[in-house]
Amino acid sequence: MPVLMVRYQVADEGVAELVDAIETTFAAVAAQEPEGIRYAYLRPTGTTEFVALLELAEGVENPLPGIAAARRLQATVATWAVGQVPTPQPLDVLGAYRLLD
């Protein structure tokens, strides 16, 4: 199963708007219950850094672009991200216990 990570920092003044967009996105994802994905958003405590993890089951296309709230989240990230444009990076899972399996 492919696992993707997006990691970035945002400007201080964009943190609240981004957190709101993340919460809205997860409510929309939960309402639609797409099959074959696992999705998490994390933030190291007290920082402006965010990490998104997405695991897709074999043969499953990413459903997030089809969810309006997820598209708005991407636009919010683009507005507030500092530095390089965040892009998904594939990860090799070397070990996991009940997190990515």
KOLVEX-671537 format. One record per residue (C-alpha): chain; residue number from 1; residue in three letters; x, y, z. Coordinates in nm, 3 decimals, always signed. Layout:
KOLVEX-671537
{"A" NUM "ALA" {X Y Z}},
...
***
This chain:
KOLVEX-671537
{"A" 1 "MET" {+0.000 +0.000 +0.000}},
{"A" 2 "PRO" {+0.149 +0.334 -0.100}},
{"A" 3 "VAL" {+0.205 +0.579 +0.184}},
{"A" 4 "LEU" {+0.252 +0.946 +0.104}},
{"A" 5 "MET" {+0.371 +1.226 +0.329}},
{"A" 6 "VAL" {+0.338 +1.601 +0.287}},
{"A" 7 "ARG" {+0.540 +1.810 +0.530}},
{"A" 8 "TYR" {+0.553 +2.188 +0.545}},
{"A" 9 "GLN" {+0.555 +2.498 +0.764}},
{"A" 10 "VAL" {+0.309 +2.785 +0.752}},
{"A" 11 "ALA" {+0.328 +3.148 +0.851}},
{"A" 12 "ASP" {+0.226 +3.210 +1.214}},
{"A" 13 "GLU" {-0.082 +3.405 +1.110}},
{"A" 14 "GLY" {-0.206 +3.115 +0.896}},
{"A" 15 "VAL" {-0.206 +2.845 +1.166}},
{"A" 16 "ALA" {-0.563 +2.900 +1.288}},
{"A" 17 "GLU" {-0.704 +2.909 +0.934}},
{"A" 18 "LEU" {-0.515 +2.592 +0.843}},
{"A" 19 "VAL" {-0.629 +2.407 +1.156}},
{"A" 20 "ASP" {-0.988 +2.503 +1.074}},
{"A" 21 "ALA" {-0.946 +2.377 +0.714}},
{"A" 22 "ILE" {-0.802 +2.048 +0.843}},
{"A" 23 "GLU" {-1.093 +1.997 +1.083}},
{"A" 24 "THR" {-1.343 +2.075 +0.807}},
{"A" 25 "THR" {-1.170 +1.832 +0.572}},
{"A" 26 "PHE" {-1.173 +1.548 +0.822}},
{"A" 27 "ALA" {-1.543 +1.605 +0.893}},
{"A" 28 "ALA" {-1.610 +1.582 +0.518}},
{"A" 29 "VAL" {-1.396 +1.270 +0.480}},
{"A" 30 "ALA" {-1.572 +1.107 +0.776}},
{"A" 31 "ALA" {-1.910 +1.190 +0.624}},
{"A" 32 "GLN" {-1.817 +1.038 +0.287}},
{"A" 33 "GLU" {-1.634 +0.734 +0.434}},
{"A" 34 "PRO" {-1.417 +0.666 +0.127}},
{"A" 35 "GLU" {-1.291 +0.308 +0.108}},
{"A" 36 "GLY" {-0.927 +0.211 +0.087}},
{"A" 37 "ILE" {-0.761 +0.509 +0.252}},
{"A" 38 "ARG" {-0.610 +0.597 +0.585}},
{"A" 39 "TYR" {-0.545 +0.965 +0.642}},
{"A" 40 "ALA" {-0.390 +1.163 +0.925}},
{"A" 41 "TYR" {-0.276 +1.517 +0.984}},
{"A" 42 "LEU" {-0.021 +1.591 +1.255}},
{"A" 43 "ARG" {+0.145 +1.896 +1.402}},
{"A" 44 "PRO" {+0.443 +1.895 +1.636}},
{"A" 45 "THR" {+0.320 +2.070 +1.951}},
{"A" 46 "GLY" {+0.374 +2.444 +1.955}},
{"A" 47 "THR" {+0.510 +2.466 +1.600}},
{"A" 48 "THR" {+0.390 +2.592 +1.265}},
{"A" 49 "GLU" {+0.491 +2.264 +1.099}},
{"A" 50 "PHE" {+0.229 +2.023 +0.966}},
{"A" 51 "VAL" {+0.259 +1.666 +0.840}},
{"A" 52 "ALA" {-0.008 +1.483 +0.642}},
{"A" 53 "LEU" {+0.003 +1.106 +0.593}},
{"A" 54 "LEU" {-0.209 +0.924 +0.338}},
{"A" 55 "GLU" {-0.215 +0.550 +0.284}},
{"A" 56 "LEU" {-0.397 +0.412 -0.018}},
{"A" 57 "ALA" {-0.495 +0.048 -0.061}},
{"A" 58 "GLU" {-0.360 -0.119 -0.374}},
{"A" 59 "GLY" {-0.556 -0.011 -0.678}},
{"A" 60 "VAL" {-0.740 +0.271 -0.497}},
{"A" 61 "GLU" {-0.719 +0.619 -0.645}},
{"A" 62 "ASN" {-0.685 +0.909 -0.405}},
{"A" 63 "PRO" {-1.044 +1.025 -0.331}},
{"A" 64 "LEU" {-0.938 +1.353 -0.168}},
{"A" 65 "PRO" {-0.937 +1.562 -0.489}},
{"A" 66 "GLY" {-1.306 +1.474 -0.524}},
{"A" 67 "ILE" {-1.391 +1.620 -0.183}},
{"A" 68 "ALA" {-1.450 +1.997 -0.188}},
{"A" 69 "ALA" {-1.320 +2.053 +0.167}},
{"A" 70 "ALA" {-0.995 +1.874 +0.080}},
{"A" 71 "ARG" {-0.950 +2.098 -0.223}},
{"A" 72 "ARG" {-1.007 +2.403 +0.000}},
{"A" 73 "LEU" {-0.746 +2.265 +0.242}},
{"A" 74 "GLN" {-0.495 +2.244 -0.042}},
{"A" 75 "ALA" {-0.571 +2.604 -0.136}},
{"A" 76 "THR" {-0.524 +2.712 +0.227}},
{"A" 77 "VAL" {-0.188 +2.532 +0.242}},
{"A" 78 "ALA" {-0.082 +2.704 -0.081}},
{"A" 79 "THR" {-0.175 +3.041 +0.070}},
{"A" 80 "TRP" {+0.012 +2.999 +0.398}},
{"A" 81 "ALA" {+0.301 +2.759 +0.330}},
{"A" 82 "VAL" {+0.647 +2.903 +0.385}},
{"A" 83 "GLY" {+0.931 +2.799 +0.157}},
{"A" 84 "GLN" {+0.898 +2.539 -0.115}},
{"A" 85 "VAL" {+0.558 +2.429 -0.237}},
{"A" 86 "PRO" {+0.467 +2.117 -0.038}},
{"A" 87 "THR" {+0.453 +1.806 -0.253}},
{"A" 88 "PRO" {+0.367 +1.448 -0.157}},
{"A" 89 "GLN" {+0.664 +1.222 -0.097}},
{"A" 90 "PRO" {+0.633 +0.844 -0.109}},
{"A" 91 "LEU" {+0.749 +0.664 +0.205}},
{"A" 92 "ASP" {+0.887 +0.315 +0.253}},
{"A" 93 "VAL" {+0.720 +0.168 +0.562}},
{"A" 94 "LEU" {+0.990 -0.016 +0.754}},
{"A" 95 "GLY" {+0.776 -0.108 +1.050}},
{"A" 96 "ALA" {+0.436 -0.023 +1.192}},
{"A" 97 "TYR" {+0.212 -0.153 +1.469}},
{"A" 98 "ARG" {-0.158 -0.087 +1.417}},
{"A" 99 "LEU" {-0.089 +0.245 +1.248}},
{"A" 100 "LEU" {-0.040 +0.169 +0.882}},
{"A" 101 "ASP" {-0.162 -0.188 +0.844}},
***
